[in-house]
Amino acid sequence: MVSYQPNILLKAMSILLLAVLVARPSAYHLVWQQRNWYVIILIPIAVGILLPWCVRVLLWRVRINSATIEIRSPRGVLKRGLADLAEVDRLPGHVLVSFVDGSRRDIPAMVGDLNRLTVDIRRHLARK
């Protein structure tokens, strides 16, 4: 079995950001009391960008074994047999996995080495 997921540094950084953004609501109250307008204006922008990124880093994982491929993402868990794979395309910044029924999944670069992932999927496809 081969598993691909974001490295431990990205996961640690996302947990730290979640702790700062979500677990410390008193910080927002303090900023409001001090009337720090620059920070007040930037908070919705930063939270709107960083919160989804943190969730994506913590959720993404791709596992490949001899019979199945499992892709965990914010869209949910997709577990399919390797016989259902139709095509694997390595594109800049992501891998596009197409299935026989016409569905597709994009795997972003945050999961690790996309070239090795593509080679592993194709190697497992060649065995079927």
Secondary structure as UniProt FT lines:
FT   STRAND          2..4
FT   HELIX           8..21
FT   HELIX           25..34
FT   HELIX           37..59
FT   STRAND          61..64
FT   STRAND          68..73
FT   TURN            74..75
FT   STRAND          76..81
FT   HELIX           82..84
FT   STRAND          85..91
FT   TURN            92..93
FT   STRAND          94..99
FT   TURN            100..101
FT   STRAND          104..108
FT   HELIX           109..111
FT   HELIX           114..127
//
